[in-house]
């Protein structure tokens, strides 16, 4: 399990945006009231934000980035790098990062590219962005992370539809040349790739008439091949087996005892998974924030969304030692230990429909 460290990179601001429409799992009538109560208790998801037609991940991330730039008075030409982490880009091509560079008014000399990761994407994104800032000398960068997962979930699938919400985020990073190092370990096991998958729609399996045919998999699970498949028991087994030892290994690499952390901020997979991990690590409940109840599983946006909505006051006022842990689709998982000081966190943004087609 390889670990590495970066130095001289600081988090200056984090913003998050969600669609305005709210869907409550108490109103999910595809299952019985008894099943709804059990689902909410087990997963911890009470409600989610669902993007209306025309509102994309790029829209949510652009709103978050714009809020940071405007509120902090950052000149557009100061941004030298934009990384967009998502599995729900606007188009097959071009990269959403290129469109966001123009939309945000950044200079044409900006490095901009997409990273196609989900649950682990924010941690991977910090590693990629920070590493490139070090090697390129870029002073300020935007890491945009989020997903509109609702476009691939079937309402008739109780294993996915009540779990996933939509959100986008923006993180402003600065190359300061000094400060406490960041410590990472990043891992992948593609043998479990079918545990979270949308089978059709790209090159391996294109779109056909069969892709659109709804099929009953089991009671309460009906979907087509353009919908998300989630094998919950396999994801649970993976997460509780792999995540705790990877966190222990990183704490050893960083020379920081787990009890010395101010917070462990995990990807908001579901409450049963996250609580099992927390208990395996013997971390107090107060050190593990949740946004699941209000927003569900928001893929690569879940860690920054949790920080903005549950830790905003402390991020803005205190110096914090954080461990961020992302795990899921891929299978992919990763952790980072970092220190934050005086992070600007504007209040959560709510975004209405914004249809901005190129063609």
TORLOLO-519394 format. One line per field, with one value per residue (C-alpha): x, y, z. Coordinates in steps of 0.05 Angstrom, whole numbers, m for minus. Each point is the difference from the previous one (the first is absolute). Last residue first. Example, Ala and Ser with C-alpha at 12.3 -4.5 7.8 and 13.67 -1.06 7.14 Angstrom:
u (273:m27)
v (m21:m69)
w (143:13)
# end
This chain:
u (m521:42:m55:m6:m63:3:m53:4:62:3:67:26:28:69:60:66:53:37:49:m2:46:3:m5:m24:m35:m16:m47:m19:m43:m12:m59:9:47:20:35:18:43:1:45:m34:24:m61:m47:m25:5:m32:m60:m11:4:m68:m25:65:40:m55:m6:75:m1:m64:16:34:m63:m59:m26:m60:m10:m35:11:66:34:39:58:49:38:m62:m12:66:51:12:27:m45:m57:9:3:m65:m32:19:m28:m65:m9:5:53:13:74:34:23:42:6:46:53:47:m39:23:72:43:67:m24:19:m30:m65:m1:5:m56:m45:15:m15:m69:m19:13:m44:m58:m3:5:m51:m50:11:m12:m64:m26:8:m19:m21:m12:m48:16:m9:m72:m31:m47:20:m58:m7:57:34:m62:21:m13:21:40:68:m35:m19:74:48:73:33:75:2:m48:m74:m9:20:m7:42:11:19:22:68:18:60:20:33:31:39:23:41:12:36:m4:60:m7:17:45:4:m67:m31:m73:m62:m71:m51:m64:m61:m58:m61:m53:m30:4:m29:m76:11:55:m22:m74:1:m66:22:57:67:44:m21:m5:76:11:72:52:71:33:72:20:73:45:76:17:74:m8:28:m30:m67:m3:9:m53:m51:11:1:m60:m38:15:m30:m61:m9:m4:m75:m1:58:5:52:m11:51:21:68:m14:39:m67:m13:m61:m67:m40:m39:63:38:m65:m7:71:m12:m63:44:m25:m28:m50:m35:m19:41:m31:57:33:65:14:71:14:71:32:m50:29:m27:m71:17:m19:m46:m13:m76:2:50:m31:m71:20:32:m63:m46:46:m1:m76:m5:55:m39:m60:m66:m40:m53:m9:56:m21:18:m6:m41:1:62:29:11:m26:m52:m26:m5:m35:m52:m11:m8:m54:m35:0:43:m9:m33:62:m33:34:64:m6:16:23:4:50:60:63:62:64:57:70:54:74:24:76:57:73:15:m24:7:m1:m28:3:m39)
v (456:29:m12:44:m22:28:m27:31:0:m1:22:m23:57:26:m38:38:m45:34:m57:m71:m59:m62:m75:m31:m65:m41:m52:m29:m57:31:29:5:34:70:16:69:4:68:39:67:71:40:57:m13:m76:0:41:m40:m70:m31:32:20:m61:m48:29:m4:m75:m18:35:m60:m43:38:m56:29:75:13:m64:m15:65:m36:22:m49:32:5:m75:m17:m39:m73:m17:m61:42:54:m51:m34:69:17:m64:2:75:m3:20:71:3:7:61:m23:61:32:m53:m17:m63:m28:6:42:m23:13:m69:m32:40:m22:m74:7:33:m55:m52:32:8:m69:m50:46:30:m64:m39:58:9:m74:1:61:m24:66:0:70:7:0:m76:5:m2:m36:m16:m1:m76:m28:17:24:25:67:0:62:m34:m55:51:16:49:m20:m55:4:69:39:m5:m67:m35:56:m28:m7:m71:m14:31:m48:m29:72:5:69:36:69:18:73:46:76:38:57:68:30:14:35:m34:17:m44:24:m55:m2:m44:m33:m37:m52:m53:m75:m49:m4:m18:m52:m66:19:m4:24:72:m23:35:25:73:4:m5:74:m1:44:24:65:10:71:20:57:7:m45:m19:m57:m57:22:21:m66:m39:42:m9:m75:m14:46:m32:m71:20:32:m57:m58:m6:17:3:23:55:58:50:74:33:75:38:19:45:m15:31:m49:m24:m6:m43:m38:m21:m27:m36:m33:m38:4:m53:m51:62:36:m44:m50:m43:59:32:66:26:74:27:69:43:70:25:m3:51:m26:50:m49:3:0:m55:m45:11:m12:m66:m25:23:m32:m65:m3:18:m51:m54:15:36:m7:m47:10:m21:m40:20:m56:m18:m46:m41:m34:m64:m50:43:33:m68:m31:55:m4:m75:7:54:m46:9:38:56:40:57:m16:m1:75:33:73:46:57:m34:m2:43:m4:47:m12:53:9:m72:2:m32:7:m73:m65:m70:m71:m67:m67:m60)
w (m590:56:50:63:36:70:48:69:45:76:28:68:41:m18:27:3:32:57:13:m26:15:m43:4:m66:m14:m62:m28:m68:m23:m48:37:75:49:22:66:26:62:31:48:11:11:22:m21:m71:2:69:m23:m64:29:m15:m65:m33:24:m18:m69:m8:17:m39:m65:m32:8:30:44:37:8:67:40:m35:23:55:44:32:59:45:m9:34:m41:19:m70:m7:29:m53:m56:24:7:m72:m30:40:m12:m75:m50:24:m17:67:40:59:45:51:m8:57:17:m67:22:m47:m27:m71:m24:62:m9:m73:19:51:m52:m50:54:13:m74:m28:37:21:m70:m40:40:m2:m75:m12:42:m36:m72:m34:m73:m29:m58:m74:m1:23:70:47:71:50:m3:m42:m65:m37:m68:m35:m73:m17:m11:m40:m53:m6:31:m2:40:3:m31:43:20:33:64:52:56:75:20:m72:11:56:m36:m13:69:10:54:20:62:16:49:m5:27:51:m27:m52:m75:1:m61:10:m6:m11:8:m40:11:m35:24:m18:45:2:50:m14:m73:8:33:m3:m76:m30:m1:m45:12:m56:m4:76:6:m15:23:34:3:m22:21:m15:m1:24:m3:m59:7:m49:43:66:m30:m37:65:36:m55:m7:75:15:m57:25:67:m33:m49:48:m9:m74:m49:m72:5:m48:m25:3:0:m5:m54:m31:60:43:m14:42:m60:m43:49:16:m73:0:66:m28:m48:m71:m9:24:26:65:47:47:27:34:20:m36:8:m15:0:m7:38:11:m67:29:54:69:36:57:m8:m76:m9:53:m24:m72:18:35:m56:m51:39:0:m73:m18:36:m44:5:m65:28:74:47:60:71:51:61:61:m16:62:m39:51:36:m64:m35:60:2:m75:3:53:m40:m60:m62:m66:40:15:39:66:m42:m9:m67:2:m61:6:m32:43:4:39:17:28:8:12:4:3:m40:21:11:m31:29:m24:20:m37:26)
# end
